[in-house]
Amino acid sequence: MAAKPKLHYPNGRGRMESVRWVLAAAGVEVSWLGWRRGEVPVVCWSALSPLGCLEGAVQGQTQFDEEFLETKDQLQKLQDGNHLLFQQVPMVEIDGMKLVQTRSILHYIADKHHLFGKDLKERTLIDMYVEGTLDLLELIIMHPFLKPDDQQKEVVNMAQKAIIRYFPVFEKVLRDHGQRFLVGNQLSLADIILLQTILALEEKIPNILSAFPHLQEFTVKISNIPTIKKFLEPGSKKKPPPDDIYVRTVYNLFMP
């Protein structure tokens, strides 16, 4: 049996949260989902067919581990041991590799678990959508590190950028092709990162989707895919919104 992926990062969202989302959506957070016919468990491999699972799923055990960085000594040990290619985290140990750089990690996991399109055209579309969404998500990631007086101003800025620049693009995509997913009518990295970003924005701006009916429908449908639904429930690997403890930990780790 292959070793579980192992995530190295502080105990909070940051840039590792997207990795947790993709692993969970791929079915790596739970080893399998299925339903029973009589006494025989019928397995549904979500990495191959995320929508083939039924709501009455049987849950397997957690399939990725995390080592939370809390001190500079822990970070220094990774750096001194040549575990961090560019001396930075996130870092994910997977398939005998130590992967760094968030986008590279996301691409590898998505491609491995059939969440990165079936051909070059689909992969390029997925990549464009993900890159745009990550630009918006970066504003959310950095928000708790702003000065208190600047945080509310940044919420207004995030809302404006989402409503004017980003959400109209995805609303049009969903409206024009009439499918439930952004690319290829199957779950992809683009859907996962967009849902993550929408839900994070809704924590700050609950009515952010009021003018986007197709994105509202998208959010409900993707949230109810069994692997994702499980990730959104209490007790999963999903991290809560950043608090003062997380902010202090990050400052203590990475500030000189």
TORFIGU-76708 format. One line per 10 residues: number of its first residue (from 1); their letters; for each residue x, y, z of C-alpha. Coordinates in Angstrom, 3 decimals. Layout:
BEGIN
NUM	a	X/Y/Z  ...;
// end
This chain:
BEGIN
1	maakpklhyp	0.000/0.000/0.000  1.357/3.426/-0.984  2.230/5.864/1.782  -0.339/8.518/2.561  0.324/12.017/1.260  1.762/14.194/4.025  1.191/17.940/4.141  3.671/20.324/5.795  2.204/23.717/6.723  0.927/25.702/9.706;
11	ngrgrmesvr	-2.403/24.593/11.181  -4.600/26.859/9.120  -5.852/27.582/5.644  -3.326/29.677/3.760  -2.091/28.294/0.464  -2.366/24.689/1.663  -6.149/24.812/1.941  -6.605/24.426/-1.818  -4.474/21.278/-1.645  -6.726/19.886/1.108;
21	wvlaaagvev	-9.774/20.696/-1.015  -8.436/18.859/-4.062  -7.306/15.816/-2.091  -10.704/15.627/-0.422  -12.640/16.097/-3.663  -10.520/13.405/-5.306  -11.524/10.987/-2.574  -8.113/10.949/-0.893  -9.444/12.244/2.423  -11.647/9.147/2.624;
31	swlgwrrgev	-10.318/5.961/1.125  -13.565/4.998/-0.514  -17.246/5.715/-0.622  -19.924/3.215/-1.447  -23.236/1.724/-0.542  -24.335/-1.723/0.508  -26.454/-4.227/-1.347  -27.275/-6.768/1.266  -23.977/-7.581/2.957  -21.659/-6.622/0.099;
41	pvvcwsalsp	-20.130/-3.106/0.032  -20.262/-1.661/-3.482  -17.282/0.665/-3.808  -17.484/3.936/-5.686  -14.046/5.322/-6.507  -14.627/9.053/-6.386  -11.303/9.877/-8.016  -12.551/8.194/-11.178  -16.221/9.081/-10.991  -17.045/11.650/-8.312;
51	lgclegavqg	-20.701/11.815/-9.272  -21.181/8.068/-9.260  -21.375/7.947/-5.468  -24.684/7.929/-3.689  -25.651/9.953/-0.656  -25.810/6.878/1.529  -22.085/6.457/1.275  -19.955/4.308/3.550  -16.964/6.216/4.841  -13.428/4.870/4.830;
61	qtqfdeefle	-10.494/6.104/6.877  -8.598/9.346/6.410  -5.982/9.025/3.695  -3.679/12.011/4.104  -1.614/13.188/7.053  -0.497/16.630/8.166  2.526/17.872/10.065  1.739/21.320/11.398  4.579/23.805/11.536  4.515/25.749/14.794;
71	tkdqlqklqd	8.121/26.832/15.364  11.036/28.212/13.385  13.013/25.136/14.381  10.577/22.878/12.528  10.828/25.027/9.417  14.613/25.215/9.700  14.832/21.436/9.972  12.955/21.044/6.681  15.160/23.652/5.042  18.399/22.159/6.353;
81	gnhllfqqvp	17.332/18.692/5.265  16.903/19.794/1.656  13.192/18.999/1.812  12.102/22.400/0.483  13.308/23.079/-3.042  12.934/26.845/-2.703  13.062/26.964/1.106  9.292/27.517/1.277  6.086/25.758/2.204  3.517/24.450/1.302;
91	mveidgmklv	5.254/21.129/0.846  3.515/17.827/0.140  5.164/14.433/0.356  3.431/12.244/-2.207  4.422/9.273/-4.374  8.033/9.442/-3.204  8.377/13.146/-4.048  8.519/16.321/-1.980  6.432/18.767/-3.994  6.529/22.524/-3.478;
101	qtrsilhyia	4.873/25.502/-5.200  1.115/25.489/-4.740  0.121/25.384/-8.381  2.492/22.527/-9.164  1.087/20.549/-6.240  -2.481/21.196/-7.371  -1.703/20.199/-10.954  -0.059/16.945/-9.922  -2.902/15.875/-7.636  -5.574/16.920/-10.122;
111	dkhhlfgkdl	-3.910/15.113/-13.025  -3.338/11.984/-10.940  -6.984/11.853/-9.913  -8.559/12.657/-13.292  -9.528/16.209/-12.345  -7.479/18.001/-14.992  -9.342/17.429/-18.242  -9.123/14.804/-20.938  -7.042/16.690/-23.525  -4.833/19.741/-23.997;
121	kertlidmyv	-7.747/22.073/-24.738  -9.594/21.118/-21.559  -6.429/21.327/-19.447  -5.737/24.810/-20.796  -9.263/25.988/-20.002  -9.031/24.503/-16.513  -5.659/26.163/-15.997  -6.982/29.579/-17.105  -9.988/29.349/-14.806  -7.870/28.175/-11.871;
131	egtldlleli	-5.264/30.919/-12.369  -7.948/33.594/-12.402  -9.693/32.180/-9.350  -6.426/31.866/-7.424  -5.786/35.573/-8.027  -9.054/36.292/-6.207  -8.381/33.670/-3.550  -5.000/35.261/-2.802  -6.796/38.408/-1.618  -8.750/36.286/0.852;
141	imhpflkpdd	-5.622/34.466/2.033  -3.808/37.733/2.760  -6.781/39.495/4.370  -6.168/38.427/8.016  -2.608/39.779/7.846  -3.719/43.327/7.038  -3.914/46.040/9.641  -7.381/46.157/11.287  -8.174/49.520/9.681  -7.428/48.094/6.249;
151	qqkevvnmaq	-9.376/44.857/6.559  -12.855/46.299/5.941  -11.579/48.303/2.983  -10.129/45.116/1.537  -13.465/43.301/1.939  -15.027/46.005/-0.260  -12.175/45.607/-2.759  -12.601/41.814/-2.823  -16.340/42.137/-3.377  -15.866/44.573/-6.243;
161	kaiiryfpvf	-13.280/42.404/-7.969  -15.402/39.269/-7.544  -18.587/40.895/-8.814  -17.065/42.921/-11.661  -14.085/40.877/-12.887  -14.356/37.211/-11.905  -17.901/36.031/-11.251  -19.348/37.344/-14.550  -16.846/35.145/-16.408  -17.953/31.958/-14.657;
171	ekvlrdhgqr	-21.643/32.914/-14.759  -21.381/33.256/-18.547  -19.505/29.965/-18.932  -22.166/28.070/-16.977  -25.032/29.851/-18.724  -23.686/29.428/-22.260  -22.818/25.721/-22.193  -25.666/24.671/-19.909  -23.588/22.101/-18.028  -23.099/21.690/-14.304;
181	flvgnqlsla	-19.301/21.887/-14.456  -16.998/24.527/-15.891  -15.089/22.252/-18.298  -15.947/19.001/-20.050  -19.122/18.345/-18.051  -17.132/16.572/-15.339  -15.633/17.665/-12.052  -12.260/19.364/-12.417  -9.740/21.404/-10.488  -11.451/24.537/-11.809;
191	diillqtila	-14.755/23.642/-10.104  -13.059/22.796/-6.823  -11.013/25.994/-6.544  -13.983/28.128/-7.590  -16.209/26.554/-4.930  -13.508/27.007/-2.292  -13.223/30.683/-3.209  -16.981/31.283/-3.298  -17.502/29.742/0.143  -14.582/31.708/1.600;
201	leekipnils	-16.044/34.925/0.204  -19.502/34.084/1.522  -18.027/33.922/5.030  -17.280/37.645/4.685  -20.014/38.699/2.235  -23.016/36.350/2.557  -24.924/37.767/-0.434  -21.944/37.855/-2.807  -23.752/35.600/-5.345  -27.090/37.450/-5.319;
211	afphlqeftv	-26.711/38.602/-8.943  -25.378/35.268/-10.240  -28.094/32.569/-10.390  -25.994/30.041/-12.295  -23.186/30.325/-9.768  -25.724/29.887/-6.965  -26.892/26.642/-8.580  -23.283/25.599/-9.224  -22.393/26.131/-5.565  -25.236/23.947/-4.347;
221	kisniptikk	-24.533/21.148/-6.833  -20.772/20.976/-6.322  -21.164/21.206/-2.549  -23.332/18.081/-2.670  -20.851/15.855/-4.485  -20.303/13.195/-1.779  -16.559/13.654/-1.316  -16.932/17.429/-1.134  -20.024/17.239/1.043  -18.052/15.106/3.500;
231	flepgskkkp	-15.198/17.633/3.483  -17.637/20.425/4.338  -18.943/18.576/7.387  -17.533/19.067/10.909  -14.555/16.888/11.754  -12.969/16.919/8.295  -9.520/18.213/7.375  -11.046/21.527/6.273  -9.645/24.400/8.297  -11.737/27.142/9.955;
241	ppddiyvrtv	-11.338/30.816/9.050  -7.994/32.217/10.222  -7.944/33.425/13.811  -5.422/35.412/15.850  -3.547/32.245/16.852  -2.997/31.267/13.221  -1.890/34.797/12.293  0.609/34.910/15.164  1.947/31.453/14.256  2.545/32.518/10.653;
251	ynlfmp	4.270/35.724/11.734  6.475/33.833/14.185  7.418/31.249/11.551  8.156/33.435/8.599  9.041/36.898/9.867  12.760/37.588/10.555;
// end
